[in-house]
Amino acid sequence: MFSDFQYIFTWWLTILLFGFIALPLIQFAFNKFIDIGYIFSKTASLALITFILFVLSSLKLISFSQTSIFSISLLLLVFDYWWLFKKNNYKKFVISLKKAKYLIIGEEIAFLLILTAWSFVRGYNPTIEGLEKYMDWGFINSMLRSTYMPPADMWYSGSPINYYYFGHLIFAMLTKISNISSIITYNLAIATVCALTFVSGFSLSINIIARYLAKKINFTFLIIGGLTSALFLTFGGNLHTVYKITKINIEQNKGELKINIPAFEKASRAYWYPDATRFIGFDPETKDKTIHEFPLYSFVVADLHGHMNDIPIVIMFMAFLFATIYVSKNYINFSMIIPAGLMLSWAYMTNAWDFAVYGLLFAVFYFLTHTNLLKTITNGLAIIAFWYVFTLPFARHFIPMMDGIKISDAQTPFYQLFVLYGGFWLMVLPFLLAITKKKALKPTDLFILALIITATLLIAIPEIIYIKDIYIYEHRRANTMFKLVYQAFMMYSLVSGYVLIRLMDLLKKTKLFLIYKVIFLGVFVSHLIFPYFAIKSYYGFEKYKGLSGGLDYLEVSYPDNYKAIQWINQNIVGQPIMLEAVGDSYTTYNHVSISTGLPTVEGWLVHEWLWRGGYDGPGKRSTDVEKIYTSQSADEVRNLIQKYNIDYIFVGSKEIEKYKELNTENFENLSYKIIFETGKTKIYKIDK
């Protein structure tokens, strides 16, 4: 456990030092924020360094290396502080730091505490196996071996990754610069996003509230509002937990709801936390299964996936939008447009759907604040133009994975939507009713209103249309709903703190506020009991395994393969192609490619089917891989090996399991050299 704390401290210190690079720019952009937007300097620095590294490496001007990272960081540091002194803003910068020092220290402590706490939570179940973990860790390991960008697809040799991977690249960059093994940084990355989500949400919330309070700032209100938003956003669930446990209680007691502790304890033991994210369409008679996750579920199951990686980036975008929308009265506000285009490009490359989601938020907020449709469209198109330019290095290697827009032929029963989002609606509806009586809305009201409108639209859209992809008819709306309502949950969470404080002012000294406090407390408790079930169920807290225990299951179940993986990582440099058996998605197949970053001809078949826009390519490769392992013709094997430029052939337990007619005699007949052997596991080197 002590060694894990050393890793955590090194990782935290690395992020802390990186954060100082973009701090002058952040302070300039967020100069009206009472904490100068401090926490966003971490996200901005990491994303900016990674973006520059990605662009220059894509042009093959520099390699993806520690030297390049140090060089870019140093140049950015020099430029930012040179710019600070040149603009004569140094005194303002120092004064701002002094004024905000307690908030900055508090936010940094909160970041470190949550980073540490969630890292140790992960230490109880650090396994990198199940759901999307193979894919996510494989991306990072492939990046770590890549000399130039785009990174090689470890499951489709000879081709770059055709997915949203900028968030993975940020953590690959941090892994490379920190000199910590990716088996450990995978778990640290999950904890980092969790910590950034909490503190970024807190920062945005307190600054919205501070703008509203203006000269009457009450720090108690700030802390209450900030913590409310941060808790809902980072650790909140929905009303499903209360709904389902109550339903189980009634079922267990033959139609009678028993209001006593033993009855609810018994019902609670039967509750399964993933049901809160798989509720719509999962009744037996419905063929419309959907996904409606939220941040805490992501942190618990620990897939380092794009929708989670993008949380700090999109919160920074929302904060930037709020901070800069009022700065310029020019018809076209380039001080907002260019950075917004850049941040939306980061969001797109991390989780492509978020470009459209936060483009919609911009349009709603800009129109509410300027009430000028033409001006909104003009500035929106300008942002899209810069987004397009910034995204080009990624987009030229990326083929979108969609097959048109379809009209939804299934609609969600209102009660199901209420179970998932009704808690938020109960909180915001009184706010909406209260502000309708105001002749003029405050700027902060407009921003909160924009978040509420956008979030509600995101929930409504899948009821009207959905994006067609490769998923079967039964899951036709799943991906569209998942990508949109995830962001809706975040937006509703972020408004909760402001709405509470605003209604304390609007309804003060009235009985209505007492009623609202009861409703709010009920929603707060209902949402915040989800972590008890989810974290306890997934992690158990019986035995601490440590952050480096991600492959322990391989050492137990496939000990010879595990030894081979260790040998590969110690002895094979670069990114040669190593053949292994083709696997089905969400299985333990292809653990060699994901653990080493060495590309194989074909990995998880359905994943590549999705990424490549069809079955033909992946299907043909799958057949060819089988031929290499089973063919009786040495010439056919030789030709296929040459076709795919294979350097090594891995023969282990999964290959023996997959290919019942496995024929390794061809490899010996072709004089391929065995360079590693233990038990039944062998690695052949191809003579070229």
C-alpha positions, 0 to 999 in steps of 0.5 A: 500500500505504501508503494501505491501512495508513492505512485499516487504522489508522483502522478499528482506532482506531475499533474500539479507541475503541468498545471502551472504551464497554462495557468497564466492563460487560464487566469487571463480567460477566467479573470472574473472567477473568484478562484481564477479558474485554477483547477482548469489549468490542469485540464488545459495544460494536459490537453494542450501539450497532448494536442501539440504533441499529436499534431507535430507527431502526425506530421512526423516533425517529432516523435512521441517521446519523453524528450518531445513532451519535455520540449513542448512543455518547456516551450509552452512554459516560456511562452506563457510566462513571457506573454504574461510579462510582456502584457504587463499582467504580472502584477494582476496575476500575482494579486489574483493568486493572492486573493484566490489562494485559499480557494486554490489550496482548498481545491488542490487538497480536494483534488489530491484527496479524491485522487488518493481515495479513488486510487485506493478504491481501485486497489481493491479491484484493479483488474483490467478485464471485463467490459471495455477495459481491454480496448482502453488499456490496449489503446494506451499500450499501443500509443506508448509503443508508437513513434508517430501519430496516429497510433496503431490499432493493436487489433487491426495491424497496418491501420491506425485506431479508428476511434475517439482516442484523444483522452487515452492519448493524454493518459499515455502522455502522462504515463510516458512522462511519469515513468510509471507502468501503464498497468498502474497508470490505468487505475490512476487515470480513472481516479484522476478523472474522478477527482477532476470531475469533482473539483471542476464541477465545484469550481464552475458552480461556486463561480456561477453563484459568486457571479449571482451574489456579486458584492454580497458573496457569502462563502457559506453559500458558495461552499454549500452550492459548490459541494451540492453540484460536485456531489451530484455530478461525481457521486450521484445516481438517480431515483432508480435505487429508491424505486427498485428497492421499494418495488422489491420490498413489495414483491417480497412481501406479497404486494404489501410495502413494509415500512421497517428496517429489516424489510428494507435491508432484505430488499436492499440485498437484492438490489443490483446497481447496474440496473440504474443504467439499464432500466429503459426497455429492460422489461420482458415484453420490450425490445428496445434496450437502452443505456443511460449511464452517468459519471459514478457508474463509469468511475465504479466499473472503470472503463477508461472510455471516451465519454468519461475521459471527456468530462473534465474537458467539457466542464472546462468548455462550459466554464469558459463559455460562462466566463467569456460570453459577456466579455466582448460586444463585437459582432464576432467574438474571436477571443471566445471563438478560437479557444471554443473551437479548440476545446470542442476539437479536443472534445470531438477527438475524445468523444465525438458526440460531445461536439454536437452536444456542446455545440447545441449548448453554445447555441442555446446560451448564446441566443438566450444572452444575445437574442439575435439569431443571425449573430448566434449562427455567425459565431456558431459557424465561426466556431465550427470553422476553427473546430474543423481546422483543429480537428484535421490531423485527427479527422484525416485518419478517422471514418465516422461510425454511423449509418444515417439518422432514423425516426424512433419507433419506440418511446420511453414511458414517462414514469421510466424517464421520471425514475431516471431524471425526475429528481432533477426535475423536482429540483429545477421546476420550482426555479423555472416557475420562480424566474418566470415572475421576474421581468429581467433575468440575471446572466447567471439565470440565463446560463443555468436556463441554457443548461436546463434547456439543453439537458432536457432536449438531450433526453427528448431527442432519442424519443424522436430520432436516433443514429443508426449504427451496427447494433441490432434492432433490439438495441437501436436507440442504445448508443444515441441515448447513452451518449446524449443523456450522459451529458444531460445528467452532468448538466442537471447536476451542475445546475443543482447548487445554483438552483438551491442558492437562488431559491434560498433568495427567491423564496426566503421567509416563505413556507414554499422554501421549507417545502422545497428544502424537504423535496431537495433533501429527499432527492439529495439522499435518494441520489447519493445512496447509489454509491453505497450499493455500487462501490460496495458491490463492485469492490467488496473491500475484502482484500487490498490487491494494489494498483499493479494487480491489473493482470493478476487474473492472467497470472492465475488463469494463463500463467504461461501466457502471462510469462510470455507477456512479461518477456515481450515487454522486456525484450521486444522494442518498437511495434512489430506485428504479433499474430494471436487468435481472433477473439470475441468481444468482452472475452479474455482473447487478445490479452497479448496485444492489449498487454504489450501494445503489439498489433495483431492481424485481427482482435475483438471481431465485433469491435473492429466490425464497428470501427471499420464500418462493416464486417467484410474487412475484419471477417476476411482477416479472421478467416486468414488468421484461422488459416495461418494457425490451421492450414495444412499448406506451408505455402498458404501460411507463408503467403498470408504471413507475408500479406499481413507483414507478420513478425511474430506468431504467438501460440498459447492457451487461447490459440489452442482453445480457439483452433481445434485443428491447430497445426504448428508444424508449418512454422517449424517446416518454414524454419521459424525460430522459437524465441520464447517457450514455457509450458505450451506457450511459444513465440515464433519469430518470422525470418524475413 
